[in-house]
Amino acid sequence: MDPSQTRSVVTEVLRRATSQDSADLKPAEEQLRQWETQPGFYSILLSIFTNHEVPVNVRWLAVLYFKNGIDRYWRRLAPNSLTDEEKASLRAGLIANFNEPVNQVATQVAVLIAKVARLDYPRQWPELIPCLLNAVRAGHGLAQHRALLTLHHVTKTLATKRLANDRHLFVELASSIYGFTCSLWMHHTESFLQATQTGNETADALEHMHLTLKVLRKLTIYGFPEPHRQPEAMEFLNAIFGRTGQFLECLCRLPVEHSCRERLEKSIILCTKVLLDMVEQHALSFVPFLSRALEFAGSFIFGSTAGKSPSQRFSVQCMSLMKLIIKNELYKVRKDPSDANPKTLEALRLKEAFFQPTTLAQMCQKLITYHLLLTSDDLDMWDEDPEGFAIEESGGDSWKYSLRPCTEVLFLDLFHEYSGTLTLVLLNMVQTLQVPTDPADSTSLLVKDAVYNAVGLAAHELFDAVDFDSWFSGRLVTELQVSDPRYKVIRRRVTWLIGQWLAVKFKADLRPMLYTVLLSLLQDQDLVVCLEAVSTLKLAVDDFDFKTEQFTLFLEPTFGLLFGLLQGVADCDTKMHILNVISIVVERVGAQIRPHAGALIQYLPELWRQSEEHNMLRCAILSTLQNLVKGLGAQSMGLHPFLLPILEFSTDLNQLPHVYLLEDALDLWQMTLEHCMEAPPELLQLFHNMLPIIELGSENQKMCFQIITGYILLAPTQFLQSYGRVLCNAFYNLLSDISSEGLVLILKVVETAVRVSGELGAISFKSLLPTVLKGILDQESYPVKMAAYLGILGRLLVQAREVLSTLLTQMAFEVGQKAEELLGKLIDVWVDKLDNITQPERRKLSALAVASLLPSHSSTMHDRFCSIVNICVEALHDVMMEDPEGGPNKDRLVIPPEETEFGEELEEPTEQDKRKRILASADPVHTTSLQLVVVSKMRAQQELLGLEAFQNLLSTVDSSLLQQLQEFMAAG
């Protein structure tokens, strides 16, 4: 592209690409896409975004297209890569000046330069850093800021490179520019602090100070393998503490509305990030600053300045710093102290000096009685938006980044590290609160709430120190009985506390008392208390020690109250939470839910309609329906008028919500099939949604095959006649791009179809059968796949001989052989690969299949008589067992008639379980004694050939094998 002629054209196309009108936007984007690979295009973009007379939005877009081009075409081996000459010209143009007036464009240009630097610095672009440093030295105001901004992004990007050579280059870079950068930061810091004292304009100095500090952070952490060996780095870290204190003092003097306040707060946070990075990345180098860091963080968390920090985020940073120091493994001696690093021993000494028992007690008390207290904002939210408060307290997005969760984590880390000291402190605090608290005394209520919170957080640490069962049945139950509205804080906290201890220490015989308490709490006048009771109920029900018989008396009222809450709340997340608990209750009590599910069943259709814009709530509905179907058993067919349309919608790939709903819907679909007594037309019609899902080839493939199997077991004739051929075509199309595991799943479906429907099943999947036989003849090496192939061949011989015969004839004609010869080769592979078959049922099927070929006059069968005997004898060894009552040996796979009915089971059998039992009772593998079949076939072969010819046939069998056969025949 000729820049002089096309610059105006490209500018106009970029202008149209910024349009909101699709008639201009789409053609412009297409044109730009075509120009991406044209030589000279990026030079034109550079000339456009560096021309300050061009509209800002056009220059912005030009920078973005340039930046995307770096990712695609800058590397030498990339398709349509830029020439070395053009790249050299572009690099020179990018750092020709630093006078971009628009902040957003300047930032994007800096990021763009950093992307090029990642690929070209220092080999192809050695002048980059010197140019940036010269611009910083010579410039002032805007030019210096833009150069610093670029230097920041370049060092940030280079610091992320992890190859050894790249890290070495970054170390060299850090060594060469660190001193200058430190001096620059000191200069801008002094300028800013002096300006704040004199009342002069401070914005430029503050911005330059902030950018320089960002550069120093990356150079310090990633530029020095051992920062403690670099005097300049240690001076910088030492200065961080002092400067942070000065910044904090300065911030306190600035008016709230001051324009520099936000940037100064960010600089303070950045200083703490440097300290945090040092502890994480260079813990041993940080040891000289350990005491100072602990005192610094401790003064803002526990000292006289606690609560006076400039922002909540700063307090979080201080807590994080203390937490990292407490938990850091390099500051602990786990084995022989004589083998420990001297710096580790020094760190341990400094920690012990700081964390004295008296100090720890004061820290524990401060954390609990100050930082863990509910604030006035918390209480206002409780009153104004109880559902929102409950969601936040259970871990909402804003909760994760607030001060109290960080306080809880610090408390737990302290308690875990110094449990011997802090256990006594906490127990003493608890003991002082074991008296009635006046509901009018809000301060005492909030302190008790915080102390109980601490006991719940430290439940595992307090296992041996607290007799929770006695506490629960005594004082805590009494606390829950105080109905005063102002006492809601304690009722809610005690409810939460019980939930925390359930998995730690809670006697099983106290469960009925617990359920009684929870029933009362589910009716509390305060919604937040009710929702906390819901959460504790979930923990109680979804627990290893849960016993259905203990819960039976409480099931009906509990279910009714949960359903009432579900109807009464408005927030989607709250409904999801309650619905999830209802689902767990239904799952745990199983069939006992049947008398109580009516109201929920009537409400779920309305809830589904209300949740049209809330896909995650619909996922919860699908999950609940799955457990309902399981609990209702065959009665769940009454849900079909509502259930099947939901399944149709959720599994329709043309519906956008299927992305969220499909997985849960498939689980529900399978569960629905398992509990159907018959197949109504609507259920069969639903299967048309399955074919696109199969073709999608998603991670849900296994579940899809289970659903198909469910249909075959439920309504084999109707299903195979309606969908057999199209399903076979879908399977066939998958063969070219499916894993071995996926193919095995397909083969299992085919075998099930033949097992259930014989010739109809074989005909339905006839197009796949050549693949099966070819897989056997090609001696498939994957054992599981070969076993599946042989399983289908066995079913065809036993249950669909005519279909197999026709298929062998067709295949033999194609290769110019006889069908018998082809069958003989199949038997040769069969005996060779018999060990691939590990299931006794399939090994017996193989024996029944080859035995069915006898008696025969065929020379092909006579030539393989030894192979047939071998398969039969192997299977006989697998299935024959001694009669425990002393009778003759019997086939252990034969199911006696009295065992075809279900006895007392741990779980009620599903309708599909019953169908499988009926199928087994008709399966030759389970109805026929292999020993009797083999004896019968050998006698029939002898009668067909005569004694002499039969003896000649037996002479082809190995003597050891023949002896084993004769022993089995004699026993039969």
SEGUPA-740434 format. One record per residue (C-alpha): x, z, y. Coordinates in steps of 0.05 Angstrom, whole numbers, plus 5000, padded with zeros to 4 digits. Example, Ala and Ser with C-alpha at 12.3 -4.5 7.8 and 13.67 -1.06 7.14 Angstrom:
5246,5156,4910
5273,5143,4979
REM end
This chain:
5000,5000,5000
5026,4981,5070
5021,5046,5111
5015,5010,5178
4956,4968,5156
4918,5016,5111
4925,5083,5146
4862,5072,5186
4825,5047,5124
4844,5108,5083
4826,5153,5142
4757,5122,5145
4747,5129,5069
4768,5203,5073
4718,5213,5130
4663,5184,5087
4685,5228,5029
4671,5289,5072
4599,5265,5084
4539,5303,5057
4504,5236,5045
4515,5215,4972
4508,5142,4994
4574,5150,5032
4605,5204,4988
4603,5171,4919
4633,5103,4937
4687,5138,4979
4706,5184,4921
4710,5124,4874
4755,5086,4923
4801,5145,4931
4804,5152,4855
4827,5079,4850
4880,5089,4904
4910,5151,4869
4957,5107,4828
4975,5058,4883
5047,5061,4910
5048,5087,4981
4981,5123,4978
5012,5192,4984
5056,5171,5042
4992,5150,5078
4960,5217,5061
5021,5253,5090
5016,5213,5154
4942,5230,5160
4944,5305,5150
5005,5313,5195
4969,5276,5251
4935,5330,5291
4889,5280,5326
4853,5266,5260
4791,5309,5250
4806,5374,5213
4759,5362,5155
4792,5294,5142
4862,5325,5144
4839,5381,5098
4814,5330,5047
4878,5290,5053
4919,5352,5036
4875,5367,4976
4883,5296,4948
4958,5301,4959
4960,5368,4923
4920,5341,4864
4967,5281,4861
5027,5327,4851
4995,5355,4788
4980,5286,4760
5035,5238,4783
5096,5277,4809
5130,5288,4742
5176,5232,4722
5144,5220,4654
5073,5223,4678
5031,5158,4674
5033,5121,4741
5085,5170,4767
5112,5165,4837
5179,5131,4847
5240,5172,4864
5245,5137,4931
5174,5154,4951
5182,5227,4928
5246,5234,4969
5209,5207,5031
5150,5254,5019
5195,5315,5011
5230,5299,5077
5163,5290,5111
5134,5355,5086
5188,5397,5119
5199,5354,5181
5163,5405,5225
5123,5469,5220
5073,5462,5276
5006,5456,5240
4955,5489,5287
4898,5501,5237
4908,5561,5191
4869,5533,5132
4906,5467,5132
4973,5503,5141
4959,5546,5080
4943,5485,5037
5005,5449,5061
5047,5511,5043
5016,5513,4973
5029,5438,4967
5103,5447,4985
5107,5504,4934
5080,5458,4880
5133,5406,4894
5186,5461,4897
5166,5485,4827
5183,5416,4800
5241,5394,4845
5277,5455,4873
5337,5461,4872
5361,5397,4837
5323,5344,4875
5307,5386,4936
5367,5431,4952
5353,5428,5027
5285,5462,5021
5305,5535,5028
5359,5523,5081
5308,5483,5121
5256,5539,5117
5307,5592,5137
5330,5550,5196
5259,5542,5218
5248,5617,5213
5312,5632,5252
5302,5579,5306
5228,5582,5313
5182,5631,5346
5107,5640,5347
5070,5586,5309
5132,5550,5280
5162,5614,5253
5095,5635,5223
5086,5568,5187
5157,5570,5160
5147,5641,5136
5080,5622,5105
5114,5565,5067
5172,5610,5046
5122,5660,5018
5086,5608,4976
5151,5577,4952
5180,5644,4929
5113,5664,4899
5111,5600,4858
5184,5601,4837
5178,5674,4815
5126,5653,4762
5175,5608,4724
5196,5641,4660
5249,5598,4627
5318,5632,4626
5350,5579,4669
5294,5582,4720
5299,5658,4723
5374,5652,4734
5362,5604,4792
5312,5652,4823
5363,5708,4818
5413,5665,4856
5360,5649,4908
5343,5722,4917
5417,5741,4925
5426,5687,4979
5367,5703,5023
5351,5776,5010
5393,5806,5065
5366,5759,5118
5294,5771,5095
5303,5847,5097
5331,5843,5167
5274,5799,5188
5223,5847,5160
5256,5906,5195
5256,5867,5261
5182,5848,5257
5164,5918,5235
5200,5949,5295
5168,5897,5341
5099,5913,5315
5107,5989,5319
5135,5986,5389
5079,5939,5411
5027,5988,5385
5059,6045,5426
5061,6004,5490
4993,5972,5481
5020,5901,5480
4993,5845,5436
5013,5860,5364
4980,5805,5322
5039,5757,5316
5089,5811,5298
5041,5841,5247
5027,5774,5215
5102,5757,5210
5116,5827,5183
5062,5818,5130
5087,5750,5107
5159,5774,5104
5138,5834,5062
5104,5787,5013
5169,5748,5005
5209,5812,4996
5160,5837,4943
5173,5775,4899
5248,5775,4912
5255,5849,4895
5214,5849,4831
5234,5781,4802
5301,5767,4836
5340,5827,4810
5344,5844,4736
5368,5914,4756
5347,5929,4828
5382,5997,4828
5448,5959,4827
5430,5923,4892
5441,5968,4953
5398,5924,4998
5340,5928,4948
5346,6004,4945
5347,6007,5022
5285,5965,5024
5248,6010,4974
5270,6071,5013
5243,6040,5076
5176,6025,5043
5160,6099,5039
5178,6112,5112
5144,6049,5139
5081,6062,5100
5075,6130,5133
5085,6099,5201
5034,6045,5187
4984,6098,5167
4995,6137,5231
4988,6072,5270
4924,6055,5235
4894,6122,5252
4907,6108,5326
4876,6038,5325
4802,6034,5344
4756,6013,5287
4740,5947,5321
4813,5929,5335
4831,5859,5313
4894,5880,5277
4863,5936,5236
4845,5894,5175
4913,5860,5170
4948,5927,5178
4907,5957,5122
4928,5898,5078
5001,5910,5096
4994,5983,5075
4963,5962,5008
5020,5911,5000
5071,5967,5008
5038,6006,4952
5038,5943,4909
5113,5940,4916
5118,6011,4888
5069,5996,4832
5107,5933,4812
5172,5972,4810
5143,6025,4763
5115,5971,4718
5173,5921,4719
5234,5964,4735
5216,6035,4715
5288,6060,4705
5311,6030,4771
5254,6068,4805
5277,6136,4780
5313,6154,4845
5247,6147,4881
5204,6183,4829
5198,6250,4865
5184,6216,4931
5131,6171,4899
5096,6231,4866
5097,6270,4931
5073,6210,4970
5015,6195,4923
5000,6269,4912
4994,6283,4986
4938,6233,4993
4902,6252,4928
4911,6327,4926
4944,6350,4991
4921,6364,5061
4911,6289,5075
4864,6279,5015
4803,6244,5038
4838,6220,5102
4867,6156,5073
4852,6094,5114
4811,6061,5059
4784,6073,4990
4830,6019,4963
4891,6057,4988
4868,6119,4951
4858,6077,4889
4930,6051,4896
4957,6122,4903
4920,6143,4840
4945,6081,4803
5017,6098,4823
5011,6168,4796
4977,6143,4733
5032,6093,4719
5086,6146,4727
5049,6194,4681
5038,6141,4626
5104,6103,4631
5138,6106,4563
5207,6099,4595
5196,6167,4628
5183,6202,4562
5231,6226,4508
5199,6216,4440
5257,6231,4393
5325,6264,4399
5341,6276,4473
5415,6263,4459
5398,6190,4443
5356,6180,4506
5376,6139,4566
5404,6185,4621
5355,6155,4670
5298,6173,4623
5322,6244,4619
5327,6247,4694
5256,6219,4700
5231,6272,4652
5265,6326,4692
5235,6302,4757
5166,6298,4726
5171,6368,4698
5194,6393,4766
5134,6363,4799
5080,6376,4747
5087,6452,4745
5029,6491,4714
5006,6516,4782
5009,6446,4810
4972,6417,4750
4917,6469,4758
4909,6452,4831
4908,6378,4816
4855,6386,4762
4811,6428,4807
4819,6379,4865
4803,6319,4822
4740,6351,4795
4713,6389,4855
4730,6336,4907
4741,6266,4879
4691,6269,4821
4634,6294,4865
4575,6248,4876
4577,6226,4949
4520,6223,4999
4521,6147,4990
4512,6157,4915
4453,6203,4925
4421,6157,4976
4427,6099,4927
4397,6143,4872
4336,6156,4916
4329,6086,4945
4347,6043,4884
4347,6085,4821
4355,6024,4775
4414,5998,4815
4446,6067,4814
4438,6073,4738
4469,6004,4729
4528,6020,4774
4541,6087,4740
4541,6052,4672
4597,6005,4694
4569,5955,4744
4615,5906,4779
4623,5946,4843
4633,6011,4802
4695,5982,4769
4730,5976,4836
4707,6042,4868
4745,6107,4874
4709,6150,4822
4726,6107,4760
4799,6109,4782
4793,6184,4790
4765,6190,4719
4822,6149,4690
4874,6191,4727
4840,6255,4704
4841,6231,4631
4914,6211,4635
4933,6278,4665
4891,6315,4614
4921,6277,4556
4992,6288,4579
4984,6362,4598
4925,6383,4555
4956,6451,4538
4954,6472,4611
4892,6436,4635
4846,6456,4577
4848,6529,4600
4836,6507,4673
4776,6466,4654
4746,6518,4607
4752,6570,4662
4715,6524,4709
4660,6514,4657
4655,6588,4644
4642,6604,4717
4583,6555,4716
4546,6584,4655
4496,6618,4699
4431,6591,4729
4443,6548,4790
4395,6550,4849
4364,6480,4855
4366,6489,4930
4442,6497,4929
4462,6424,4930
4537,6438,4935
4536,6481,4871
4495,6428,4835
4545,6373,4853
4604,6416,4831
4570,6432,4764
4556,6357,4756
4630,6342,4767
4654,6396,4719
4606,6372,4664
4631,6302,4678
4702,6325,4665
4682,6359,4600
4650,6295,4577
4710,6252,4596
4757,6299,4559
4712,6308,4498
4764,6284,4448
4818,6329,4478
4772,6389,4476
4751,6380,4404
4782,6446,4380
4770,6484,4444
4695,6477,4454
4639,6498,4407
4594,6443,4431
4539,6455,4380
4528,6526,4405
4534,6504,4477
4482,6448,4466
4431,6491,4430
4439,6547,4481
4458,6535,4553
4452,6459,4557
4381,6457,4529
4362,6510,4580
4392,6467,4636
4349,6408,4613
4286,6450,4617
4293,6461,4692
4241,6414,4719
4254,6422,4793
4262,6352,4823
4327,6375,4858
4356,6392,4790
4355,6319,4768
4430,6314,4780
4443,6365,4725
4390,6339,4677
4420,6270,4682
4492,6295,4674
4476,6340,4614
4441,6281,4581
4503,6239,4592
4548,6296,4567
4510,6301,4502
4521,6227,4491
4596,6235,4502
4600,6290,4449
4556,6258,4397
4613,6218,4367
4662,6276,4374
4628,6338,4348
4554,6346,4334
4522,6379,4273
4474,6336,4233
4422,6392,4229
4418,6393,4305
4393,6322,4307
4318,6339,4306
4330,6385,4366
4367,6328,4400
4309,6280,4388
4260,6331,4415
4302,6338,4478
4308,6263,4487
4233,6255,4480
4224,6302,4538
4277,6267,4579
4246,6199,4567
4185,6227,4604
4225,6256,4662
4196,6247,4731
4262,6217,4754
4276,6145,4730
4352,6154,4730
4345,6213,4682
4300,6171,4638
4350,6114,4636
4407,6162,4619
4364,6188,4562
4356,6116,4539
4432,6109,4537
4442,6174,4499
4387,6154,4450
4425,6090,4437
4488,6129,4421
4448,6176,4375
4414,6120,4337
4473,6073,4333
4516,6126,4302
4548,6135,4233
4513,6202,4224
4444,6174,4240
4393,6188,4185
4327,6152,4186
4290,6209,4152
4309,6256,4208
4283,6207,4260
4217,6189,4226
4175,6242,4260
4201,6220,4328
4196,6145,4317
4125,6133,4343
4130,6173,4408
4201,6148,4422
4182,6075,4411
4121,6084,4456
4161,6115,4512
4215,6062,4508
4162,6008,4511
4130,6042,4571
4197,6044,4607
4209,5971,4590
4144,5952,4624
4156,5998,4683
4225,5977,4706
4237,5915,4749
4311,5900,4747
4333,5847,4695
4395,5887,4674
4353,5949,4664
4303,5911,4621
4361,5884,4580
4389,5953,4569
4322,5983,4546
4307,5922,4503
4376,5929,4471
4361,6001,4453
4293,5982,4426
4327,5929,4384
4377,5979,4356
4320,6028,4339
4282,5973,4303
4345,5953,4265
4361,6024,4243
4291,6045,4220
4276,5978,4185
4208,5972,4154
4184,6038,4183
4175,6002,4250
4115,5962,4224
4059,6009,4246
4088,6016,4316
4110,5946,4335
4043,5918,4358
4048,5933,4432
4119,5905,4436
4099,5842,4400
4043,5831,4450
4089,5844,4509
4149,5800,4489
4114,5733,4505
4100,5757,4576
4172,5783,4583
4198,5715,4559
4157,5680,4613
4181,5728,4666
4254,5718,4646
4256,5643,4658
4314,5651,4708
4350,5704,4668
4383,5674,4606
4419,5738,4586
4352,5775,4584
4326,5719,4539
4386,5729,4494
4366,5803,4488
4295,5781,4471
4321,5736,4416
4363,5792,4388
4304,5840,4390
4260,5789,4354
4313,5782,4300
4310,5856,4285
4234,5855,4290
4229,5799,4240
4275,5837,4193
4235,5901,4201
4167,5867,4192
4189,5828,4131
4136,5779,4107
4089,5806,4161
4133,5771,4212
4097,5706,4198
4045,5734,4245
4096,5725,4301
4102,5649,4289
4053,5627,4344
4101,5658,4395
4166,5656,4355
4169,5583,4336
4160,5555,4407
4216,5602,4430
4261,5576,4374
4243,5504,4391
4261,5515,4465
4325,5554,4451
4353,5504,4401
4336,5441,4440
4401,5413,4465
4363,5377,4520
4346,5444,4552
4401,5470,4597
4392,5544,4575
4412,5526,4504
4484,5539,4525
4466,5613,4529
4412,5618,4477
4434,5575,4419
4476,5625,4380
4423,5681,4382
4368,5630,4368
4403,5605,4305
4410,5676,4280
4335,5687,4292
4319,5620,4259
4356,5641,4196
4323,5709,4196
4254,5676,4204
4266,5632,4143
4290,5691,4101
4224,5728,4112
4175,5670,4104
4130,5669,4044
4113,5595,4056
4132,5538,4102
4078,5523,4154
4081,5452,4184
4106,5480,4251
4167,5511,4216
4183,5446,4181
4174,5407,4246
4223,5453,4281
4279,5425,4238
4283,5362,4281
4323,5405,4330
4376,5418,4277
4402,5347,4269
4432,5342,4340
4463,5412,4331
4497,5389,4266
4524,5327,4301
4550,5371,4357
4599,5401,4306
4601,5467,4342
4626,5535,4320
4555,5548,4296
4563,5500,4239
4564,5553,4185
4499,5583,4210
4468,5513,4211
4485,5503,4138
4455,5570,4121
4390,5550,4155
4388,5485,4117
4398,5523,4052
4341,5569,4073
4295,5509,4081
4315,5482,4013
4299,5548,3980
4234,5557,4018
4202,5489,4011
4247,5443,3971
4199,5386,3958
4169,5383,4028
4236,5392,4063
4276,5342,4022
4222,5289,4025
4217,5298,4101
4290,5307,4120
4333,5294,4059
4355,5223,4077
4367,5236,4152
4404,5300,4135
4447,5262,4085
4464,5211,4139
4482,5267,4187
4528,5298,4135
4559,5230,4120
4575,5219,4193
4611,5286,4195
4657,5269,4137
4708,5232,4179
4718,5290,4227
4706,5355,4192
4751,5410,4167
4759,5426,4093
4719,5490,4103
4663,5450,4136
4662,5400,4079
4657,5456,4028
4596,5482,4066
4564,5413,4061
4579,5409,3986
4547,5477,3976
4483,5451,4009
4484,5390,3963
4495,5433,3901
4438,5479,3921
4391,5420,3930
4407,5394,3860
4402,5464,3831
4333,5475,3863
4302,5406,3857
4342,5369,3805
4336,5294,3813
4300,5299,3880
4358,5338,3908
4408,5289,3879
4370,5228,3906
4364,5260,3975
4439,5265,3981
4456,5203,3940
4499,5173,3994
4547,5233,3991
4555,5232,3915
4607,5176,3913
4650,5219,3959
4644,5275,3908
4665,5233,3849
4721,5199,3887
4746,5267,3908
4751,5288,3835
4783,5222,3813
4834,5228,3870
4851,5298,3845
4836,5335,3910
4892,5385,3922
4851,5438,3960
4825,5484,3904
4762,5507,3939
4741,5435,3954
4756,5413,3882
4715,5471,3855
4657,5449,3899
4663,5377,3875
4663,5398,3802
4603,5445,3815
4562,5386,3839
4585,5343,3780
4564,5399,3733
4495,5404,3766
4486,5329,3760
4502,5329,3686
4457,5388,3672
4398,5374,3720
4402,5302,3745
4432,5260,3689
4395,5196,3707
4420,5197,3779
4491,5208,3755
4486,5153,3704
4462,5103,3757
4517,5125,3804
4572,5118,3751
4547,5048,3734
4550,5027,3807
4619,5056,3818
4646,5027,3753
4620,4958,3772
4656,4962,3839
4723,4977,3806
4714,4933,3745
4708,4988,3693
4656,5015,3646
4614,5076,3666
4639,5113,3603
4711,5102,3622
4697,5130,3692
4663,5191,3661
4723,5200,3615
4770,5202,3675
4725,5254,3708
4730,5298,3646
4806,5290,3646
4811,5316,3717
4759,5370,3701
4800,5402,3646
4863,5395,3688
4832,5428,3749
4790,5480,3712
4831,5536,3740
4809,5516,3810
4740,5543,3790
4742,5619,3796
4669,5639,3794
4644,5654,3723
4577,5621,3739
4611,5555,3757
4658,5558,3697
4598,5567,3652
4563,5509,3687
4623,5466,3673
4619,5484,3599
4544,5470,3596
4555,5404,3632
4609,5377,3585
4573,5405,3524
4511,5365,3545
4551,5302,3530
4548,5319,3456
4529,5296,3404
4557,5227,3418
4582,5164,3381
4623,5145,3442
4697,5136,3429
4708,5159,3501
4677,5226,3485
4714,5230,3418
4780,5218,3455
4763,5276,3501
4733,5321,3447
4792,5368,3454
4782,5372,3530
4708,5388,3520
4725,5443,3470
4778,5470,3517
4728,5477,3575
4676,5509,3530
4724,5559,3500
4753,5578,3568
4682,5592,3593
4663,5630,3531
4721,5678,3543
4695,5687,3614
4622,5703,3598
4620,5734,3529
4621,5810,3526
4610,5864,3474
4541,5893,3467
4546,5967,3488
4493,5983,3436
4535,5955,3379
4498,5889,3371
4530,5819,3370
4569,5796,3431
4525,5768,3486
4529,5723,3546
4533,5769,3607
4506,5716,3654
4440,5710,3618
4387,5750,3656
4339,5786,3610
4265,5777,3629
4259,5851,3648
4313,5842,3702
4279,5784,3738
4237,5834,3778
4267,5876,3834
4275,5949,3820
4291,6003,3870
4338,5972,3920
4376,6004,3978
4342,5954,4023
4276,5919,4014
4290,5849,3988
4273,5792,4034
4228,5735,4013
4290,5692,4006
4321,5744,3960
4259,5738,3917
4264,5662,3917
4337,5666,3896
4319,5714,3839
4264,5666,3815
4313,5607,3820
4364,5646,3779
4312,5661,3726
4302,5586,3717
4375,5565,3722
4406,5543,3655
4468,5584,3674
4425,5647,3672
4374,5629,3619
4417,5597,3565
4469,5630,3521
4532,5588,3524
4552,5610,3455
4487,5585,3425
4492,5519,3463
4563,5507,3438
4544,5524,3366
4484,5479,3370
4523,5421,3399
4578,5426,3347
4528,5427,3291
4492,5368,3321
4557,5329,3327
4572,5344,3254
4504,5320,3232
4512,5257,3273
4581,5238,3246
4580,5270,3178
4626,5325,3153
4688,5282,3141
4686,5247,3208
4671,5313,3243
4731,5345,3209
4774,5287,3233
4748,5300,3303
4765,5374,3298
4835,5356,3276
4847,5328,3347
4838,5399,3374
4898,5445,3382
4900,5494,3324
4898,5556,3368
4840,5529,3408
4804,5508,3345
4812,5578,3316
4781,5608,3379
4723,5559,3375
4710,5576,3302
4710,5650,3318
4657,5640,3372
4616,5596,3325
4620,5647,3269
4596,5702,3316
4538,5658,3338
REM end
